[in-house]
C-alpha cells in the first residue's frame, strides 16, 4: 500500500485540528462539519480491520441517530453485524487523532505491523447512511480512503442502521450453514415479512398502529416494507406519520423515540387520539417506544423496559410450552436506566435472571451472548433478543410431543428469524411486539397493567467538562469527581424508594441525570437536585 497515495488522499480530507476525537458509545459523533477527516480515517481503520479478519466485509454506518440534523456520526460494524471489538476502538481513536498526514500513515503501518496484517491481501468494506444531507460528503471521504488502500467498497446508500448490520452479516455468512439472509435490502424485507407471518401462525392483529418515524430514514424504509406486506392476511394496518425526509431540519424535531422517551409525552404533531396504538422510531430506526393515550388517565409510555418484559414473558412461556423447561437459559440484560419496577417484575414475577451493564448496546449485546436466549433492551427502546446457535438448533430439531409443543417450537423458530440478531432494530422489534400482542390477545391497557413503573425523570445537564465524570458499578455510581457521589447519596436518602445516578453522555457534550422515586414530584425534585450537584462539579 503506497504511503504517498494515502497521504495525498488524506490531504483532501483533513481533520479539524485542535480537537480531541474519541470513538464513543456510538462511534464518532459530533457536528457534521467536523467529520470529513474523521470519516476518511475511519475508512483506513475499516480497511485494516477487514484484512485482519481474512478479508471479511466490514460495515461503516454514517448516522447521528436521535441527535439534531446538523450532527452526524460514523461507526464501524464487525463481520457478524455486531459492534466494533472494543480494543479496536482505541486504534480508531489513535488513528483519527494523528496530528499530521505523515503521522497518520506511520500509525496505519505500525498498526498493521503490530497486528500482523498483510496489507497486500484483499479487504472489503460496505457502507450505508441515514438521510442527513451531510452524509454524502462523508461517504465521499470514506470512498476516497478505501480507494487509496485498494479496498473493495460497496455503497448501499441510504439505509437504517440495523439494515447495514443485517447486510454485513449476510455478506459474511453467504454460502455457509449460518447464512443469515439474502444480501440485499429487499432480502431484509422478505426475511422479516416471511418470519412475521410464520410467527403469527394464523392469528390476526387487531386495531391499527400509527408509526412516528422521526422524519428519518425509518419512514421510507418502513414504507418499502409495507409495500410488500399483505395486511389482509396478517391484520396489521399501519399508518406512517412524520416520514418527511425532504426537509432535513425537521429530523427528530418534536417527534421520534428519543423525544417521546425523554419528554414522556406523545409528539404534538399529529396528535394521537385516545385509545389508539402508537409507536415511535428514532432517526436511524434502531430504537422503538410504544405509547397510547388512555381515555381515563392520559399518556402512557411502553418503553424499552416494557418491550423487554413483554418479550421475555412471551418467550419464557413458549419455551415452557415447547417442553424446553430448564434446557435453555433465558436472561434479561438492562442498564442502570431500567425502571426499578421492571427489574423487580423480571426477577420476582417472571423468575428470570437480570444482568446490569453500562449504557451502550455493545455492552448489553455482549452480556446477552452468555444466555441461550438473551433479551436485551435499554430503557430508551434500543435492543433485541439474541438466540444462541444451540437454541435455534433445538427449535428446529426437537421432536414435538403434542400439537401445542409443535406450535410453540414453530413460533420460537419464526421469532429467531423475525428478531434482528445483529443489533436493536426498531422495525423488526415493532413486528415482534405486534406478534406478541396478537398471541396474548392484549390491548395496550393489558400490556400497561403488567406492573407499575416507579415515577422517573431524566435530565440533560450541560457541564464545562463532561470527561470529569467517571463511573463505576455499571454506571450506577460516580467515582469522579471525588465527593460528588456522596452528595448525590445524601439527597437520595431523603426520598422514599429513590435511586439516582449521573453519567457523561457518550453521544452528546453533556451529562445525564436519572432519578426515580415513589411519586412524580419526588422524582422530579430529586433529579433537579442531583442536576445542581453535577453542574457544581462540572468544571465551569
Ligand atoms: C447510542 C447507543 C445506545 C445508547 C445511547 C446512549 O444510541 O447506540 O446504545 O443507549 O447512544 O447515549 P448517551 O451516551 O448519549 O446517553 P444512538 O441511538 O444515539 O445510536
Boltz pocket constraint, residues with backbone or C-beta under 6 A from the ligand:
constraints:
  - pocket:
      binder: B
      contacts: [[A, 25], [A, 26], [A, 64], [A, 65], [A, 66], [A, 67], [A, 282], [A, 286], [A, 287], [A, 359], [A, 360], [A, 361], [A, 362], [A, 378], [A, 380], [A, 382], [A, 504], [A, 505], [A, 506], [A, 507], [A, 508], [A, 512]]
      max_distance: 6.0
